[in-house]
Amino acid sequence: MFGGIVASILRLQEPARPRPWLRSTLGQALLLGLAIALAAPADPSFAASTLVTAPDGTFQGKLDTTSTVRQFLGIRYAQPVTSNLRWRPPQPVTPSVATQDATQLGNHCPQGVSPFGIATLTEDCLFLNVYAPNGNDGSQSGGDEGRPVMVWIHGGALAVGESNGYNATRLVQRGVVVVTINYRLGALGFLAHPALTGESPDRVSGNYGFQDQQAALKWVRRNIRAFGGNPEKVTVFGESAGGLSTFVQLVSPTASGLFHRAIVESGAYLLTPPTLAQAEAAGTNFARAVQCNQSNPADVLTCMRALSVSTILSVTSFTPAPNVDGKLLPQSIASALKNGQFNRVPLMNGSNHDEWNLFVALDFDLTGHPVTAASYPAAIAATIGVPPTSPAVALVQAQYPGGSYPTYDQAVGALGTDAIFACTARFADELASDFVPTFAYEFNDRNAPQNFLPPVSFPYGAAHASELQYIFLFGKTQLNANQQLLSDRMVGYWTKFAQSGDPNGNGAPSWEQFSRGRQVMQSLVPPLPTAEMNFATAHQCAFWDQLTNRTVLARR
């Protein structure tokens, strides 16, 4: 089922299908991080230095335009992954004695044109950014031990996106240090191949982007105290592919000790990734597509490492994904959560009420082919990733009769949301809550502004990624008064969780911990969140659990 989310985004890069609306959106503020907080200047008596000396070097940063946030931008956390380091684990940087300019954003990783990132061919891209409060004020200062640290992993189907656009001012003003990172994407970040596996000392390949994320977390552990952060209080959080990445790190033994809480936003869509063998088969197809299918493995690697970045990006049939390689990912995410074999840290996990509406717009309305009664069965098959002749299509159509929705587009949006995001998130909650404090949410602002795509024939609702503007600053559309109140509560929940592993406090509506026996979700609805008890029924999770043979072991 997961292929739909990746394919929907990747299809935007196909040169054979130009879309006029795409060109126009790239000229607008649909790219993240263009808004700037309008806050009063910080009291100069509390001003902190923008020149920081850390174990990896001395960094000259700058203040933001409000003087409330210190920014240290474009910090290299690993060596350039170019030439012979392409498709290899990231290598550590050598500490520098020279002061490094950290006032400009670094390169981000190669990707094609899309509404979800800025196209680039620059392979030297392993940079991070640090955003820290300017001074010792703030509700969660942390005193001598340092402030909580939140490390953000951006989304984009592991194919597009970058760290650069996420304006973390709202979070930083609550007293946390925020780090945003770039990591390798697409085939450059996730290609597995028998020849790559053969040259690896661990006999693995793929998962390079996740290794990059761990390298960034190691940089944070070494250096963040110099920026006022506490390396023993690190929260990893991300949305979409960043949420999936957070799950990967949650269950990866090679990430043990690198973080202490995890927040997943819309990231439960691939709890059972492909095996290494399956990933190698996909990589073999990729190599064949770029004419690197020599019989000698060494020749294959020489050929692939000589490819131009544009040639690599041209293979839009490649679907980046984690693979169960036996090292970074010894078992599937679902299996690790079920067995309790994961990094046991407090977890916040959630989804949006209308996730799949974004992808219905991409795949149907914005291609000029809205779903009709005649095309509805084919749309079902494409959404859940089965052949049109599969018996599952008729079962889903009976469960989601298209005529009972305002439009067939909205019927596909509902079933896609339930199958791919909502019920998989609930399943992860059921598994994880046996072992760690788990706080589940649903983002429920059905009038959330849509900052990525133009209007379509149906309301987007609380679509995929629409919660981001309530945590970060981006987009042209301003939140109304009630939405600003919700944003304030959400930022409070996120930062309080980073501080204590529990989102409750600061006068916000109480958020009950999730348990398998009492499945309470926090409904993030404006103006004030409230408890939600009927999530599984509303999203028809019993149907999807049965259809996918999804089961939970007896409660411990």
Buried (B, 14 or more C-beta within 10 A) or exposed (E): BBBBBBBBBBBBBBEEEEBEEBEEBBEEBBBBBBBEBEBEEBEEEEBBEBEBEBEBBBBBBBBBEBBBBBBBBBBBBBBBBEEEBBBBBBEEBEEEEEEBEBBEBBBBBBBBBBBBBBEBEEBBBBBBBBBBBBBBBBBBBBEEEBBBBBBBBBBBBBBBBBBBBBBBBBBBBBBBBBBBBBBBBBBBBBBBBBBBBEBBEEEBBBBBBBBBBBBBBBBBBBBBBBBBBBBEBBBBBBBBBBBBBBBBBBBBEBBEEBBBBBBBBBBBBBBBBBBBEBBBBBBBBBBEBBEBBBEEBEEBBBBBBEBEBEBBBBBBEBBBBBBBBEBBBBBBBBBBBBEEBBBEBBBBBBBBBBBBBBBBBBBBBBEEEBBEEEBBBEBBBBBBBBEEEBEBBEBBBEEBEBEEBEBBBBBBBBBBBBBBBBBBBBBBBBBBBBBBBBBBBBBBBBEBBBBBBBEBEBBBBBBBBBBBBBBBBBBEBEBEEBBBBBBBBBBBBBBBBBBBBBBBBBEBEEBBBBBBEEBBBBBBBBBEBEEBEEBBEBBBBEBBBEBBEBEEEEEE
